[in-house]
Amino acid sequence: MQIDAPRDYDQLKALLVARRPDLPRRLQQVAEFAVSHPDELAFGTAASIAELAQVQPSTLVRFAKAIGYSGFSDLQSVFRRRMRDRWPDYGERLRSLHEARPSAEDPAKLLFGFAEAATASIHRMRQTVAARDLDAAVDILAEAETIYLVGLRRAFPVAAYLAYALPKLGIRTSLIDNVAHMGADQIAHAGPQDALLAISFSPYTQATIDLAEAAAQRGAPVVALTDSPFSPLAEIASVWLEIVEADFAAFRSMAATLCLAMTLAVAVGERRAG
């Protein structure tokens, strides 16, 4: 093992972001999976993780050694330490969630599982959203004449909520719903005096990425809610906020994302009123 192999998750994450362009395609795939699914890296076996990441188990070993670790177990210890340090109350609960076999005949178990996933998501958000980035996002949105909102597919309820909440606070907004593929026309008047709030999570919706790029090309600053430094939105955005939701029964929570959306709406309203 190389001496400089990170023993801290945040340092490892920064290393993966920096090294990604130099890694072979398959190792890039593992890096993206590791950052987007750190819990799976902590809990899983090499075989189960390889299946989720759609690579061979030997690729995980090759990846670990390429970034300075003696092997996959050595790399995995960083993700397990992260769970012990940051989520002391949730590690076993999350393991139970993934091992549970919910049934429609027992809705109480489903409710408990979804509630635990929501709780875990909100707890994680408190670790991933940096105060300086949140403050910068609020600054951009508070200064905008019009806030354009785009979030499609799973992210649409969040954009729709903001389209409801922000006007209630006296803030001019425009919801880009892309109905009939009219998104490009809906954003045609965005400019440097405005801002776009874009929301997308893996697997990223291409229309959202395209609309964010169009807004940026028009000079509108982009604030993104997304789940990884490897997200296409992270490359486009002036500021991006990291949200990684836990899942249960193959359904991903939206609790943390909605919590952050509420925070942005109220904070922008207060800053504009101040």
C-alpha positions in Angstrom: 0.0 0.0 0.0 1.2 3.5 -0.8 1.7 5.7 2.2 -0.4 8.5 0.8 -3.6 6.3 0.4 -6.3 8.3 2.1 -7.7 7.0 5.4 -10.4 9.6 5.5 -13.5 9.4 3.3 -13.6 13.1 2.3 -9.9 12.9 1.3 -10.6 9.7 -0.7 -13.6 11.4 -2.4 -11.4 14.4 -3.4 -8.8 12.0 -4.7 -11.3 10.1 -6.8 -12.6 13.4 -8.3 -9.0 14.5 -9.2 -7.9 11.1 -10.5 -11.0 10.2 -12.5 -9.9 11.7 -15.9 -6.7 9.6 -15.7 -8.4 6.3 -14.9 -9.4 3.7 -17.5 -13.1 3.6 -18.3 -14.0 0.7 -16.1 -12.2 2.2 -13.1 -14.0 5.5 -13.7 -17.2 3.5 -13.5 -16.1 2.1 -10.1 -15.1 5.6 -8.9 -18.5 7.0 -9.8 -20.3 4.1 -8.1 -18.2 4.4 -5.0 -18.9 8.1 -4.5 -22.6 7.8 -5.4 -23.2 4.7 -3.2 -20.8 4.8 -0.2 -23.1 2.8 2.0 -23.0 -0.1 -0.5 -19.3 0.0 -0.4 -19.3 -0.2 3.3 -21.8 -3.0 3.7 -21.4 -5.2 0.6 -19.2 -8.0 -0.4 -16.9 -7.7 -3.4 -19.3 -9.9 -5.4 -22.4 -7.9 -4.5 -20.7 -4.5 -5.1 -19.3 -5.6 -8.4 -22.8 -6.7 -9.5 -24.3 -3.4 -8.5 -21.5 -1.4 -10.2 -21.7 -3.7 -13.3 -18.1 -4.7 -13.2 -16.1 -7.8 -12.4 -14.9 -8.4 -8.8 -11.3 -8.3 -10.1 -12.0 -4.7 -11.3 -12.6 -3.7 -7.7 -9.2 -5.0 -6.7 -7.6 -3.3 -9.6 -9.3 -0.1 -8.8 -8.2 -0.2 -5.1 -4.6 -0.8 -6.1 -4.7 1.9 -8.8 -5.5 4.6 -6.1 -3.0 3.4 -3.6 -4.6 0.6 -1.5 -3.3 -2.8 -0.8 -6.6 -4.4 -1.9 -10.3 -4.0 -1.9 -10.7 -4.7 1.8 -8.2 -2.0 2.6 -10.2 0.5 0.5 -13.5 -0.7 2.0 -12.3 0.0 5.5 -12.4 3.7 4.7 -16.1 3.5 3.8 -16.8 1.5 7.0 -14.9 4.0 9.1 -17.1 6.7 7.6 -20.2 4.9 8.7 -18.9 4.4 12.2 -17.8 8.1 12.5 -20.7 9.8 10.9 -23.7 7.4 11.3 -23.2 5.7 14.6 -27.0 5.1 15.0 -27.8 4.2 11.4 -25.3 1.6 10.2 -27.1 -1.5 11.5 -30.5 0.0 10.6 -29.5 0.5 7.0 -28.1 -3.0 6.9 -31.4 -4.3 8.1 -33.2 -2.1 5.5 -31.3 -3.7 2.6 -31.8 -7.2 4.0 -35.5 -6.8 4.8 -38.1 -8.4 2.6 -41.1 -6.0 2.7 -44.5 -7.3 1.7 -47.6 -5.4 0.5 -49.4 -7.7 3.0 -47.6 -5.9 5.9 -47.8 -2.1 5.2 -46.5 -1.3 8.7 -43.1 -2.8 7.7 -43.1 -0.7 4.6 -43.9 2.4 6.6 -41.1 1.6 9.0 -38.7 1.0 6.2 -39.5 4.2 4.3 -39.4 6.2 7.6 -35.9 4.8 8.3 -34.7 5.6 4.8 -36.0 9.2 5.1 -34.4 9.6 8.5 -31.1 8.3 7.2 -31.3 10.6 4.1 -31.8 13.7 6.2 -29.0 12.7 8.6 -26.6 12.2 5.6 -27.7 15.6 4.1 -26.4 17.3 7.3 -23.0 15.9 6.5 -22.9 16.5 2.7 -24.3 20.0 2.4 -21.6 22.5 3.2 -22.8 25.8 4.9 -20.6 27.9 2.5 -22.2 26.2 -0.6 -25.7 26.6 0.8 -25.0 30.3 1.5 -23.6 30.8 -2.0 -26.7 29.1 -3.5 -29.0 31.3 -1.6 -27.1 34.4 -2.7 -27.4 33.5 -6.3 -31.1 32.7 -6.1 -31.9 35.8 -4.0 -30.3 38.1 -6.6 -32.2 36.6 -9.6 -35.0 38.5 -11.2 -36.6 35.2 -12.2 -35.7 31.7 -10.8 -36.2 29.1 -13.5 -36.9 25.6 -12.1 -36.2 22.3 -13.8 -36.5 18.8 -12.3 -37.9 16.0 -14.4 -39.0 12.5 -13.8 -38.3 11.6 -10.1 -37.1 15.2 -9.3 -40.3 16.8 -10.7 -42.2 16.9 -7.4 -39.3 19.0 -5.9 -39.3 21.5 -8.7 -43.1 21.7 -8.5 -43.0 22.3 -4.8 -40.6 25.2 -5.3 -42.8 26.6 -8.1 -45.5 26.7 -5.5 -43.5 28.0 -2.5 -41.3 30.7 -4.0 -44.2 32.8 -5.5 -45.9 32.6 -2.1 -42.8 34.5 -0.9 -43.1 37.1 -3.6 -40.4 35.5 -5.8 -40.9 35.3 -9.6 -40.4 31.8 -10.9 -40.8 29.8 -14.0 -41.3 26.1 -13.9 -39.8 24.3 -16.9 -41.9 21.2 -17.2 -40.7 20.3 -20.7 -44.2 19.3 -21.8 -44.3 18.5 -25.5 -40.5 19.0 -25.4 -40.9 22.7 -25.1 -38.2 23.1 -22.4 -35.9 25.0 -24.7 -38.6 27.5 -25.5 -39.5 27.8 -21.8 -36.0 28.8 -20.9 -35.4 31.0 -24.0 -35.6 34.3 -22.1 -33.3 33.3 -19.2 -30.2 35.5 -18.9 -27.5 36.8 -16.6 -30.1 38.6 -14.5 -31.8 35.3 -13.7 -30.9 31.9 -12.3 -31.7 28.3 -12.9 -32.2 25.8 -10.1 -31.7 22.3 -11.6 -32.4 19.0 -9.9 -31.3 15.6 -11.1 -30.1 12.4 -9.7 -28.5 9.2 -11.1 -29.5 8.0 -13.7 -29.4 11.7 -14.8 -32.2 13.0 -17.0 -30.6 14.2 -20.2 -33.2 16.9 -20.8 -32.4 18.4 -17.4 -28.7 18.5 -18.3 -29.4 20.0 -21.7 -31.6 22.7 -20.2 -29.0 23.5 -17.6 -26.3 23.8 -20.3 -28.6 26.1 -22.3 -29.2 28.4 -19.3 -25.4 28.5 -18.6 -24.7 29.4 -22.2 -27.1 32.3 -21.9 -25.2 33.6 -18.9 -27.7 32.5 -16.2 -26.0 31.0 -13.1 -27.0 27.5 -12.3 -27.6 26.1 -8.8 -27.8 22.3 -8.8 -29.2 19.7 -6.4 -27.6 16.5 -7.4 -25.9 13.4 -5.9 -22.3 13.2 -6.9 -19.3 15.3 -7.9 -19.4 13.2 -11.1 -22.9 14.4 -11.9 -23.1 16.3 -15.2 -24.8 19.1 -13.3 -21.9 19.5 -11.0 -19.7 20.5 -14.0 -22.3 23.0 -15.3 -23.4 24.6 -12.0 -22.0 27.7 -10.3 -22.9 26.1 -7.0 -24.1 22.5 -6.4 -25.4 20.9 -3.3 -24.9 17.2 -2.7 -27.9 15.1 -1.8 -27.7 11.3 -1.6 -31.0 9.7 -0.7 -31.3 6.2 1.0 -33.6 3.7 -0.6 -35.9 1.0 0.7 -37.8 -1.7 -1.3 -36.2 -0.3 -4.5 -37.8 3.2 -3.9 -35.5 6.1 -3.1 -36.4 8.6 -0.4 -37.1 12.2 -1.4 -37.1 13.5 2.2 -33.7 15.1 2.3 -34.2 16.8 -1.1 -37.6 18.3 -0.1 -36.0 19.4 3.2 -33.3 21.2 1.3 -35.8 22.7 -1.2 -37.8 24.1 1.7 -34.6 25.6 3.2 -33.7 27.3 0.0 -37.2 28.7 -0.5 -37.4 30.2 3.0 -33.8 31.4 3.1 -34.1 33.1 -0.3 -37.3 34.8 0.8 -35.7 36.0 4.0 -32.6 37.3 2.2 -34.6 39.2 -0.3 -36.7 40.8 2.4 -33.6 41.7 4.5 
